[in-house]
Amino acid sequence: MRLTSKGRYAVMAMADLALHGGVERAVPLQEVARRQEISLSYLEQLFARMRRAGLVAGVRGPGGGYRLARGADALTVAEIIAAVNEPIKATRCDSASSKSCLGRNGRCIAHGLWQEMGDRIHVFLGSVSLDDVLNNRFDGGAARVAAE
């Protein structure tokens, strides 16, 4: 499974926004771009998508910028990644196609393994909130899976 810079940068920027503004204070994207060393124009594209998904709200005028639409404890990493159109999957298969990962009909021999792994990653990222990211709380889901 590969997570591209789009998903990584979206999570980093949202964590920055949660840390420096949250739902109360709007934070200019220029500040987020500077602190996270991400291109401002790239962040503008990501935040437009996250605004459409209802994860952030834009504030115009002096003191404007973006603020979280919900508390950091109510926004998950999976939501953020989905908002920027980053698929969370470990297979190369297109679920809308009858072709396999290799371009043939049917599925590859290890398809079930990769599908299950992708599903577990999705469940894990859906259980991690921005508040968890800020407080380095990630072990809950992994510890449960390891114990099974």
DSSP file (Angstrom, degrees, kcal/mol; ACC not computed):
  #  RESIDUE AA STRUCTURE BP1 BP2  ACC     N-H-->O    O-->H-N    N-H-->O    O-->H-N    TCO  KAPPA ALPHA  PHI   PSI    X-CA   Y-CA   Z-CA
    1    1 A M              0   0    0      0, 0.0     2,-0.5     0, 0.0    89,-0.1   0.000 360.0 360.0 360.0 140.1    0.0    0.0    0.0
    2    2 A R        -     0   0    0     87,-0.4     2,-0.6     0, 0.0    87,-0.2  -0.986 360.0-160.7-128.7 126.6    1.3    3.4   -0.9
    3    3 A L        -     0   0    0     -2,-0.5    85,-0.1    85,-0.1    83,-0.0  -0.931  22.5-143.6-103.7 122.2    0.0    6.7    0.6
    4    4 A T     >  -     0   0    0     -2,-0.6     4,-1.9     1,-0.1     3,-0.5  -0.202  29.0 -96.6 -81.4 174.8    1.0    9.6   -1.6
    5    5 A S  H  > S+     0   0    0      1,-0.2     4,-3.2     2,-0.2     5,-0.3   0.794 118.7  68.1 -61.5 -28.3    2.0   13.1   -0.5
    6    6 A K  H  > S+     0   0    0      1,-0.2     4,-1.8     2,-0.2    -1,-0.2   0.946 106.9  37.3 -57.8 -49.7   -1.6   14.3   -1.0
    7    7 A G  H  > S+     0   0    0     -3,-0.5     4,-2.1     2,-0.2    -2,-0.2   0.911 118.5  49.4 -69.0 -43.5   -2.8   12.2    1.9
    8    8 A R  H  X S+     0   0    0     -4,-1.9     4,-2.5     1,-0.2    -2,-0.2   0.940 113.2  46.1 -61.9 -47.9    0.2   12.8    4.1
    9    9 A Y  H  X S+     0   0    0     -4,-3.2     4,-2.8     1,-0.2     5,-0.2   0.872 109.9  54.5 -65.0 -37.2    0.2   16.5    3.6
   10   10 A A  H  X S+     0   0    0     -4,-1.8     4,-2.3    -5,-0.3    -1,-0.2   0.927 111.2  44.9 -62.6 -44.1   -3.5   16.8    4.2
   11   11 A V  H  X S+     0   0    0     -4,-2.1     4,-2.4     2,-0.2    -2,-0.2   0.926 114.0  49.5 -66.0 -44.5   -3.1   15.0    7.6
   12   12 A M  H  X S+     0   0    0     -4,-2.5     4,-2.1     1,-0.2    -2,-0.2   0.923 113.0  47.0 -59.4 -44.9   -0.1   17.1    8.5
   13   13 A A  H  X S+     0   0    0     -4,-2.8     4,-2.4     1,-0.2    -1,-0.2   0.888 112.3  49.1 -67.2 -39.7   -1.9   20.3    7.6
   14   14 A M  H  X S+     0   0    0     -4,-2.3     4,-2.5    -5,-0.2    -1,-0.2   0.882 110.2  51.0 -68.6 -37.0   -5.1   19.3    9.5
   15   15 A A  H  X S+     0   0    0     -4,-2.4     4,-2.3     2,-0.2    -2,-0.2   0.907 111.0  49.4 -64.4 -40.4   -3.0   18.4   12.6
   16   16 A D  H  X S+     0   0    0     -4,-2.1     4,-2.6     2,-0.2     5,-0.2   0.924 110.9  49.7 -61.8 -45.0   -1.3   21.8   12.4
   17   17 A L  H  X>S+     0   0    0     -4,-2.4     5,-2.7     1,-0.2     4,-1.8   0.899 111.2  49.3 -61.5 -41.6   -4.7   23.5   12.1
   18   18 A A  H  <5S+     0   0    0     -4,-2.5    -1,-0.2     3,-0.2    -2,-0.2   0.903 114.1  46.0 -63.9 -41.5   -6.0   21.6   15.1
   19   19 A L  H  <5S+     0   0    0     -4,-2.3    -2,-0.2     1,-0.2    -1,-0.2   0.881 122.8  32.6 -69.3 -39.7   -2.9   22.5   17.1
   20   20 A H  H  <5S-     0   0    0     -4,-2.6    -2,-0.2    -5,-0.2    -1,-0.2   0.527 140.3  -2.1-101.5  -7.1   -2.8   26.2   16.3
   21   21 A G  T >X5 +     0   0    0     -4,-1.8     4,-1.8    -5,-0.2     3,-0.8   0.496  69.9 179.0-148.1 -45.8   -6.5   27.1   15.8
   22   22 A G  T 34<S-     0   0    0     -5,-2.7    46,-2.3     1,-0.2     5,-0.1  -0.376  70.7 -38.3  66.7-144.4   -9.0   24.3   16.2
   23   23 A V  T 34 S+     0   0    0     44,-0.2    -1,-0.2     1,-0.1     3,-0.1   0.642 137.7  57.0 -88.1 -15.9  -12.6   25.2   15.9
   24   24 A E  T <4 S+     0   0    0     -3,-0.8     2,-0.4     1,-0.2    -2,-0.2   0.883 105.0  40.7 -84.2 -40.3  -12.3   28.5   17.6
   25   25 A R  S  < S-     0   0    0     -4,-1.8     2,-0.2    41,-0.0    43,-0.2  -0.923  71.8-132.4-122.8 133.0   -9.6   30.3   15.6
   26   26 A A        -     0   0    0     -2,-0.4    41,-0.2    37,-0.3    32,-0.1  -0.580  21.1-154.3 -77.4 142.1   -9.0   30.6   11.9
   27   27 A V  B     -A   66   0A   0     39,-3.0    39,-2.1    -2,-0.2    32,-0.1  -0.976  17.8-120.3-120.7 126.4   -5.4   30.0   10.8
   28   28 A P    >>  -     0   0    0      0, 0.0     4,-1.4     0, 0.0     3,-0.9  -0.402  18.1-130.7 -63.4 139.0   -4.0   31.5    7.6
   29   29 A L  H 3> S+     0   0    0      1,-0.2     4,-3.1     2,-0.2     5,-0.2   0.796 105.5  67.6 -61.8 -27.6   -2.8   28.8    5.2
   30   30 A Q  H 3> S+     0   0    0      1,-0.2     4,-2.1     2,-0.2    -1,-0.2   0.893 100.6  48.7 -58.9 -38.6    0.4   30.7    4.8
   31   31 A E  H <> S+     0   0    0     -3,-0.9     4,-2.6     2,-0.2     5,-0.2   0.916 112.4  47.1 -67.1 -43.4    1.3   29.9    8.4
   32   32 A V  H  X S+     0   0    0     -4,-1.4     4,-2.7     1,-0.2     5,-0.2   0.925 112.0  51.2 -62.7 -44.6    0.5   26.2    8.0
   33   33 A A  H  X>S+     0   0    0     -4,-3.1     5,-1.6     1,-0.2     4,-1.0   0.901 112.5  46.2 -59.9 -42.4    2.5   26.1    4.7
   34   34 A R  H  <5S+     0   0    0     -4,-2.1     3,-0.3    -5,-0.2    -2,-0.2   0.942 115.5  44.2 -66.8 -48.2    5.5   27.7    6.5
   35   35 A R  H  <5S+     0   0    0     -4,-2.6    -2,-0.2     1,-0.2    -1,-0.2   0.882 122.9  36.2 -66.4 -38.0    5.4   25.5    9.6
   36   36 A Q  H  <5S-     0   0    0     -4,-2.7    -1,-0.2    -5,-0.2    -2,-0.2   0.476 103.9-126.0 -95.6  -2.8    4.9   22.2    7.6
   37   37 A E  T  <5 +     0   0    0     -4,-1.0     2,-0.4    -3,-0.3    -3,-0.2   0.940  60.9 141.4  55.7  52.0    7.1   23.2    4.7
   38   38 A I      < -     0   0    0     -5,-1.6    -1,-0.2    -6,-0.2    -2,-0.1  -0.958  61.0 -96.8-122.8 140.8    4.3   22.5    2.1
   39   39 A S     >  -     0   0    0     -2,-0.4     4,-2.3     1,-0.1     5,-0.2  -0.308  26.4-137.5 -56.7 133.5    3.7   24.6   -0.9
   40   40 A L  H  > S+     0   0    0      1,-0.2     4,-2.4     2,-0.2     5,-0.2   0.904 104.0  51.7 -61.6 -43.1    0.9   27.2   -0.3
   41   41 A S  H  > S+     0   0    0      1,-0.2     4,-1.5     2,-0.2    -1,-0.2   0.874 110.0  49.8 -64.3 -35.4   -0.7   26.5   -3.7
   42   42 A Y  H  > S+     0   0    0      2,-0.2     4,-2.2     1,-0.2    -1,-0.2   0.917 110.6  49.8 -67.2 -43.4   -0.8   22.8   -3.0
   43   43 A L  H  X S+     0   0    0     -4,-2.3     4,-3.1     1,-0.2     5,-0.3   0.886 105.9  56.9 -62.0 -39.0   -2.4   23.4    0.4
   44   44 A E  H  X S+     0   0    0     -4,-2.4     4,-1.7     1,-0.2    -1,-0.2   0.901 107.9  47.7 -59.4 -40.9   -5.0   25.7   -1.2
   45   45 A Q  H  X S+     0   0    0     -4,-1.5     4,-1.5     2,-0.2    -1,-0.2   0.930 113.9  46.7 -64.3 -45.7   -6.0   22.8   -3.5
   46   46 A L  H  X S+     0   0    0     -4,-2.2     4,-2.3     1,-0.2    -2,-0.2   0.912 112.4  49.2 -64.1 -42.7   -6.2   20.3   -0.5
   47   47 A F  H  X S+     0   0    0     -4,-3.1     4,-2.3     1,-0.2    -1,-0.2   0.813 104.8  58.5 -70.8 -28.6   -8.2   22.7    1.7
   48   48 A A  H  X S+     0   0    0     -4,-1.7     4,-2.0    -5,-0.3    -1,-0.2   0.916 110.1  44.5 -62.7 -41.2  -10.6   23.4   -1.1
   49   49 A R  H  X S+     0   0    0     -4,-1.5     4,-1.6     2,-0.2    -2,-0.2   0.905 113.6  49.0 -68.2 -41.7  -11.4   19.7   -1.2
   50   50 A M  H  <>S+     0   0    0     -4,-2.3     5,-2.7     2,-0.2     6,-0.9   0.833 109.5  52.9 -69.7 -30.3  -11.5   19.4    2.6
   51   51 A R  H ><5S+     0   0    0     -4,-2.3     3,-1.4     4,-0.2    -1,-0.2   0.927 108.5  49.9 -66.6 -44.8  -13.9   22.4    2.7
   52   52 A R  H 3<5S+     0   0    0     -4,-2.0    -2,-0.2     1,-0.3    -1,-0.2   0.826 108.8  53.5 -62.1 -31.3  -16.2   20.7    0.2
   53   53 A A  T 3<5S-     0   0    0     -4,-1.6    -1,-0.3    -5,-0.1    -2,-0.2   0.514 117.2-115.7 -81.7  -5.0  -16.1   17.6    2.4
   54   54 A G  T < 5S+     0   0    0     -3,-1.4    -3,-0.2    -4,-0.3    -2,-0.1   0.705  83.5 117.1  80.8  20.5  -17.2   19.6    5.4
   55   55 A L  S   <S+     0   0    0     -5,-2.7    14,-2.7    -6,-0.1    15,-0.6   0.770  77.5  23.8 -90.3 -28.1  -14.0   19.1    7.4
   56   56 A V  E     -B   68   0A   0     -6,-0.9     2,-0.4    12,-0.3    12,-0.2  -0.904  67.2-142.0-132.6 161.5  -12.9   22.8    7.5
   57   57 A A  E     -B   67   0A   0     10,-2.7    10,-2.1    -2,-0.3     2,-0.3  -0.984  18.3-132.2-124.0 137.4  -14.6   26.1    7.3
   58   58 A G  E     -B   66   0A   0     -2,-0.4     2,-0.5     8,-0.2     8,-0.2  -0.678  14.6-159.5 -88.0 142.2  -13.1   29.1    5.5
   59   59 A V  E     -B   65   0A   0      6,-3.0     6,-2.1    -2,-0.3     2,-0.1  -0.988  11.3-152.1-123.2 123.0  -13.1   32.5    7.3
   60   60 A R        +     0   0    0     -2,-0.5     6,-0.0     4,-0.2     0, 0.0  -0.468  49.3  25.6 -91.9 163.3  -12.7   35.6    5.1
   61   61 A G  S >  S-     0   0    0     -2,-0.1     3,-1.9     2,-0.1    -2,-0.1  -0.247 105.6  -7.0  88.0-172.7  -11.3   39.0    5.9
   62   62 A P  T 3  S+     0   0    0      0, 0.0     3,-0.1     0, 0.0    -2,-0.0  -0.338 136.9  19.2 -59.0 135.0   -8.7   40.2    8.5
   63   63 A G  T 3  S+     0   0    0      1,-0.2   -37,-0.3   -38,-0.0    -2,-0.1   0.635 101.0 144.1  77.3  13.5   -7.8   37.3   10.7
   64   64 A G    <   +     0   0    0     -3,-1.9     2,-0.3   -39,-0.1    -4,-0.2  -0.150   4.0 102.6 -80.6 177.4   -9.2   34.9    8.1
   65   65 A G  E    S- B   0  59A   0     -6,-2.1    -6,-3.0   -37,-0.1     2,-0.3  -0.983  71.3 -42.2 150.4-137.8   -8.0   31.5    7.1
   66   66 A Y  E     -AB  27  58A   0    -39,-2.1   -39,-3.0    -2,-0.3     2,-0.3  -0.944  42.6-175.8-127.7 149.9   -9.4   28.1    7.9
   67   67 A R  E     - B   0  57A   0    -10,-2.1   -10,-2.7    -2,-0.3   -44,-0.2  -0.941  39.7 -88.3-135.5 160.1  -10.7   26.5   11.1
   68   68 A L  E     - B   0  56A   0    -46,-2.3   -12,-0.3    -2,-0.3   -13,-0.1  -0.428  24.1-146.2 -67.4 141.4  -11.8   22.9   11.9
   69   69 A A  S    S+     0   0    0    -14,-2.7     2,-0.3    -2,-0.1   -13,-0.2   0.762  86.0  17.7 -78.4 -25.6  -15.5   22.3   11.2
   70   70 A R  S    S-     0   0    0    -15,-0.6     5,-0.1     1,-0.1    -1,-0.1  -0.877 102.6 -74.9-135.6 168.2  -15.6   19.9   14.2
   71   71 A G    >   -     0   0    0     -2,-0.3     3,-1.9     1,-0.1     4,-0.4  -0.220  43.6-111.2 -63.1 155.9  -13.4   19.2   17.1
   72   72 A A  G >  S+     0   0    0      1,-0.3    59,-1.8     2,-0.2    58,-1.1   0.764 118.8  58.8 -61.3 -25.8  -10.1   17.4   16.6
   73   73 A D  G 3  S+     0   0    0     57,-0.2    -1,-0.3     1,-0.2    -2,-0.1   0.623 105.7  49.8 -77.6 -12.1  -11.5   14.4   18.5
   74   74 A A  G <  S+     0   0    0     -3,-1.9     2,-0.5    55,-0.1    -1,-0.2   0.376  94.7  80.6-107.6   2.1  -14.3   14.1   16.0
   75   75 A L    <   -     0   0    0     -3,-0.6    55,-2.1    -4,-0.4    56,-0.3  -0.944  66.6-155.1-111.9 126.5  -12.2   14.2   12.8
   76   76 A T  B  >  -C  129   0B   0     -2,-0.5     4,-1.8    53,-0.2    53,-0.2  -0.658  25.3-124.0-102.5 157.7  -10.5   11.0   11.7
   77   77 A V  H  > S+     0   0    0     51,-2.6     4,-2.5    48,-0.7     5,-0.2   0.879 113.4  57.1 -61.6 -39.1   -7.4   10.4    9.6
   78   78 A A  H  > S+     0   0    0     47,-1.6     4,-2.4    50,-0.3    -1,-0.2   0.900 105.7  50.5 -60.6 -41.0   -9.5    8.2    7.2
   79   79 A E  H  > S+     0   0    0     46,-0.2     4,-2.3     2,-0.2    -1,-0.2   0.912 110.8  48.8 -61.6 -43.6  -12.0   11.1    6.6
   80   80 A I  H  X S+     0   0    0     -4,-1.8     4,-1.1     2,-0.2    -2,-0.2   0.933 112.7  46.6 -63.8 -47.0   -9.1   13.5    5.8
   81   81 A I  H  <>S+     0   0    0     -4,-2.5     5,-2.1     1,-0.2     3,-0.4   0.905 113.4  49.2 -63.9 -41.7   -7.5   11.1    3.4
   82   82 A A  H ><5S+     0   0    0     -4,-2.4     3,-1.9     1,-0.2    -1,-0.2   0.870 104.0  61.0 -64.6 -36.4  -10.8   10.4    1.7
   83   83 A A  H 3<5S+     0   0    0     -4,-2.3    -1,-0.2     1,-0.3    -2,-0.2   0.812 104.0  48.4 -62.3 -30.7  -11.6   14.1    1.4
   84   84 A V  T 3<5S-     0   0    0     -4,-1.1    -1,-0.3    -3,-0.4    -2,-0.2   0.171 121.3-108.4 -96.6  18.7   -8.5   14.7   -0.8
   85   85 A N  T < 5 +     0   0    0     -3,-1.9    -3,-0.2     1,-0.2    -2,-0.1   0.854  67.7 149.7  61.1  39.6   -9.5   11.7   -3.0
   86   86 A E      < -     0   0    0     -5,-2.1    -1,-0.2    -6,-0.1     2,-0.1  -0.904  41.2-137.8-103.7 110.8   -6.7    9.4   -1.7
   87   87 A P        -     0   0    0      0, 0.0     2,-0.8     0, 0.0   -80,-0.1  -0.429   3.4-147.5 -71.2 141.6   -7.8    5.8   -1.8
   88   88 A I        +     0   0    0     -2,-0.1     2,-0.3   -85,-0.1    34,-0.1  -0.833  51.6 119.9-106.1  91.8   -6.9    3.6    1.1
   89   89 A K        -     0   0    0     -2,-0.8   -87,-0.4   -87,-0.2    26,-0.1  -0.994  52.4-153.4-153.3 154.5   -6.4    0.2   -0.5
   90   90 A A  S    S+     0   0    0     24,-0.4     2,-0.2    -2,-0.3    25,-0.1   0.445  73.1  80.9-109.4  -3.4   -3.7   -2.3   -0.8
   91   91 A T        -     0   0    0     23,-0.1    -2,-0.1     2,-0.1    20,-0.0  -0.655  67.5-143.2 -99.8 160.3   -4.8   -4.0   -4.1
   92   92 A R        +     0   0    0     -2,-0.2    -1,-0.1     2,-0.1     2,-0.1   0.449  68.6 113.6 -94.4  -2.5   -4.2   -2.7   -7.6
   93   93 A C        -     0   0    0      1,-0.1     2,-0.6    18,-0.1    -2,-0.1  -0.371  65.8-135.1 -71.2 145.7   -7.6   -4.0   -8.6
   94   94 A D    >   -     0   0    0      5,-0.5     3,-2.2     1,-0.1     5,-0.1  -0.915   9.9-148.4 -98.5 118.2  -10.4   -1.6   -9.6
   95   95 A S  T 3  S+     0   0    0     -2,-0.6    -1,-0.1     1,-0.3    -2,-0.0   0.728  96.8  57.2 -62.7 -20.7  -13.6   -2.8   -7.9
   96   96 A A  T 3  S+     0   0    0     -3,-0.0     2,-0.3     2,-0.0    -1,-0.3   0.518 100.4  72.6 -85.5  -5.1  -15.6   -1.5  -10.8
   97   97 A S  S <  S-     0   0    0     -3,-2.2    -3,-0.0     2,-0.2    -4,-0.0  -0.794  70.8-143.6-111.6 151.9  -13.8   -3.7  -13.3
   98   98 A S  S    S+     0   0    0     -2,-0.3     8,-1.4    -5,-0.0     2,-0.2   0.490  75.5 101.0 -87.0  -3.7  -13.8   -7.4  -13.8
   99   99 A K  B     -D  105   0C   0      6,-0.2    -5,-0.5    -5,-0.1     6,-0.3  -0.535  69.8-128.7 -83.0 149.0  -10.1   -7.3  -14.6
  100  100 A S    >   -     0   0    0      4,-4.8     3,-1.6    -2,-0.2     7,-0.2  -0.132  36.0 -85.2 -85.2-176.1   -7.6   -8.4  -12.0
  101  101 A C  T 3  S+     0   0    0      1,-0.3     6,-0.1     2,-0.1    -1,-0.1   0.790 131.1  49.4 -58.2 -29.0   -4.5   -6.7  -10.6
  102  102 A L  T 3  S-     0   0    0      2,-0.1    -1,-0.3     3,-0.1     3,-0.1   0.396 122.7-102.5 -96.0   2.1   -2.6   -8.2  -13.5
  103  103 A G  S <  S+     0   0    0     -3,-1.6     2,-0.2     1,-0.4    -2,-0.1   0.468  87.1 110.6  92.5   1.6   -5.1   -7.1  -16.2
  104  104 A R  S    S-     0   0    0      1,-0.1    -4,-4.8     2,-0.1    -1,-0.4  -0.503  78.6 -84.4 -99.4 173.4   -6.7  -10.5  -16.7
  105  105 A N  B    S+D   99   0C   0     -6,-0.3    -6,-0.2    -2,-0.2    -1,-0.1  -0.482  95.4  22.4 -73.1 151.3  -10.2  -11.7  -15.7
  106  106 A G  S    S-     0   0    0     -8,-1.4     2,-0.3    -2,-0.1    -3,-0.1  -0.325  98.6 -61.9  86.1-172.9  -10.7  -12.8  -12.1
  107  107 A R        -     0   0    0     -7,-0.2    -7,-0.1    -2,-0.1    -2,-0.1  -0.781  50.5 -99.7-112.7 156.0   -8.6  -11.9   -9.2
  108  108 A C    >   -     0   0    0     -2,-0.3     3,-1.7     1,-0.1     4,-0.3  -0.262  40.8-104.1 -68.3 162.2   -4.9  -12.5   -8.4
  109  109 A I  T 3  S+     0   0    0      1,-0.3     3,-0.2     2,-0.1     4,-0.1   0.768 120.4  40.5 -62.1 -29.1   -4.0  -15.4   -6.1
  110  110 A A  T 3> S+     0   0    0      1,-0.2     4,-2.0     2,-0.1     3,-0.4   0.194  79.6 114.9-104.0  14.9   -3.2  -13.2   -3.1
  111  111 A H  H <> S+     0   0    0     -3,-1.7     4,-2.8     1,-0.2     5,-0.2   0.889  73.6  53.8 -54.5 -44.9   -6.1  -10.8   -3.7
  112  112 A G  H  > S+     0   0    0     -4,-0.3     4,-2.5    -3,-0.2    -1,-0.2   0.883 107.6  51.3 -59.5 -39.6   -7.9  -11.7   -0.4
  113  113 A L  H  > S+     0   0    0     -3,-0.4     4,-2.3     2,-0.2    -1,-0.2   0.951 113.7  42.8 -61.5 -50.5   -4.8  -11.0    1.6
  114  114 A W  H  X S+     0   0    0     -4,-2.0     4,-2.4     1,-0.2   -24,-0.4   0.871 113.5  52.6 -67.1 -36.8   -4.3   -7.6    0.1
  115  115 A Q  H  X S+     0   0    0     -4,-2.8     4,-2.4    -5,-0.2    -1,-0.2   0.939 110.9  46.8 -63.4 -46.5   -8.0   -6.8    0.4
  116  116 A E  H  X S+     0   0    0     -4,-2.5     4,-2.5    -5,-0.2    -2,-0.2   0.908 111.6  51.4 -62.6 -42.1   -8.0   -7.7    4.1
  117  117 A M  H  X S+     0   0    0     -4,-2.3     4,-2.3     1,-0.2    -1,-0.2   0.932 110.9  48.1 -60.8 -45.6   -4.9   -5.7    4.8
  118  118 A G  H  X S+     0   0    0     -4,-2.4     4,-2.3     1,-0.2    -1,-0.2   0.890 110.7  51.7 -61.4 -40.2   -6.4   -2.6    3.1
  119  119 A D  H  X S+     0   0    0     -4,-2.4     4,-2.4     1,-0.2    -1,-0.2   0.907 110.3  48.5 -63.3 -41.7   -9.6   -3.1    5.1
  120  120 A R  H  X S+     0   0    0     -4,-2.5     4,-2.7     2,-0.2    -2,-0.2   0.881 110.1  51.3 -67.6 -37.3   -7.7   -3.2    8.3
  121  121 A I  H  X S+     0   0    0     -4,-2.3     4,-3.0     2,-0.2     5,-0.3   0.927 110.4  49.8 -62.5 -43.8   -5.7   -0.1    7.4
  122  122 A H  H  X S+     0   0    0     -4,-2.3     4,-2.0     2,-0.2    -2,-0.2   0.922 111.5  48.1 -61.6 -44.5   -9.0    1.7    6.7
  123  123 A V  H  X S+     0   0    0     -4,-2.4     4,-0.8     2,-0.2    -2,-0.2   0.927 113.1  48.8 -61.5 -44.8  -10.4    0.6   10.0
  124  124 A F  H >X S+     0   0    0     -4,-2.7     3,-1.2     1,-0.2     4,-0.5   0.951 112.6  46.0 -60.4 -50.6   -7.3    1.7   11.9
  125  125 A L  H >< S+     0   0    0     -4,-3.0   -47,-1.6     1,-0.3   -48,-0.7   0.811 109.6  56.5 -65.4 -28.0   -7.2    5.1   10.2
  126  126 A G  H 3< S+     0   0    0     -4,-2.0    -1,-0.3    -5,-0.3    -2,-0.2   0.684 106.0  51.3 -73.0 -17.8  -10.9    5.5   10.9
  127  127 A S  H << S+     0   0    0     -3,-1.2     2,-0.6    -4,-0.8    -1,-0.2   0.499  93.7  85.4 -95.0  -5.5  -10.2    4.9   14.6
  128  128 A V    <<  -     0   0    0     -3,-0.6   -51,-2.6    -4,-0.5   -50,-0.3  -0.869  63.2-164.3-102.8 118.2   -7.4    7.6   14.8
  129  129 A S  B  >  -C   76   0B   0     -2,-0.6     4,-2.0   -53,-0.2   -53,-0.2  -0.461  35.6-108.3 -91.3 168.0   -8.6   11.1   15.4
  130  130 A L  H  > S+     0   0    0    -55,-2.1     4,-2.5   -58,-1.1   -57,-0.2   0.868 123.5  57.1 -61.3 -35.2   -6.7   14.3   14.9
  131  131 A D  H  > S+     0   0    0    -59,-1.8     4,-1.4   -56,-0.3    -1,-0.2   0.895 104.8  51.3 -62.4 -39.0   -6.6   14.6   18.7
  132  132 A D  H  4>S+     0   0    0    -60,-0.3     5,-2.4     2,-0.2     4,-0.3   0.908 108.7  51.6 -62.1 -41.8   -4.9   11.1   18.7
  133  133 A V  H ><5S+     0   0    0     -4,-2.0     3,-1.2     1,-0.2    -2,-0.2   0.932 109.6  49.0 -61.0 -46.0   -2.3   12.4   16.2
  134  134 A L  H 3<5S+     0   0    0     -4,-2.5    -1,-0.2     1,-0.2    -2,-0.2   0.785 118.4  40.2 -65.1 -26.8   -1.5   15.4   18.3
  135  135 A N  T 3<5S-     0   0    0     -4,-1.4    -1,-0.2    -5,-0.2    -2,-0.2   0.221 109.1-118.9-108.2  13.5   -1.1   13.2   21.4
  136  136 A N  T < 5 +     0   0    0     -3,-1.2     2,-0.8    -4,-0.3    -3,-0.2   0.877  58.5 152.3  51.4  45.5    0.7   10.3   19.8
  137  137 A R      < +     0   0    0     -5,-2.4    -1,-0.2     1,-0.2    -2,-0.1  -0.851  14.8 125.1-106.6  96.4   -2.0    7.8   20.6
  138  138 A F     >  +     0   0    0     -2,-0.8     4,-0.7    -3,-0.1     3,-0.3   0.472  44.3  85.5-127.0  -7.4   -1.9    5.1   17.9
  139  139 A D  H  >  +     0   0    0     -3,-0.2     4,-2.9     1,-0.2     5,-0.3   0.676  66.5  83.0 -80.6 -17.4   -1.5    1.8   19.7
  140  140 A G  H  > S+     0   0    0      1,-0.2     4,-1.7     2,-0.2    -1,-0.2   0.923  98.2  36.0 -54.4 -54.7   -5.1    0.9   20.5
  141  141 A G  H  > S+     0   0    0     -3,-0.3     4,-2.2     1,-0.2    -1,-0.2   0.901 119.4  48.9 -68.4 -41.3   -6.0   -0.6   17.1
  142  142 A A  H  X S+     0   0    0     -4,-0.7     4,-2.4     1,-0.2    -2,-0.2   0.884 110.5  51.1 -67.4 -37.7   -2.7   -2.3   16.5
  143  143 A A  H  X S+     0   0    0     -4,-2.9     4,-1.6     2,-0.2    -1,-0.2   0.894 110.7  48.9 -67.2 -38.5   -2.6   -3.8   20.0
  144  144 A R  H  X S+     0   0    0     -4,-1.7     4,-1.0    -5,-0.3    -2,-0.2   0.925 112.5  47.3 -65.8 -44.1   -6.1   -5.2   19.5
  145  145 A V  H >< S+     0   0    0     -4,-2.2     3,-0.6     1,-0.2    -2,-0.2   0.906 111.7  50.8 -64.0 -41.8   -5.2   -6.7   16.0
  146  146 A A  H 3< S+     0   0    0     -4,-2.4    -1,-0.2     1,-0.2    -2,-0.2   0.829 107.8  53.9 -65.9 -31.5   -2.0   -8.2   17.4
  147  147 A A  H 3<        0   0    0     -4,-1.6    -1,-0.2     1,-0.2    -2,-0.2   0.726 360.0 360.0 -76.0 -21.2   -3.9   -9.8   20.3
  148  148 A E    <<        0   0    0     -4,-1.0    -1,-0.2    -3,-0.6    -2,-0.2   0.479 360.0 360.0 -71.5 360.0   -6.4  -11.6   18.0
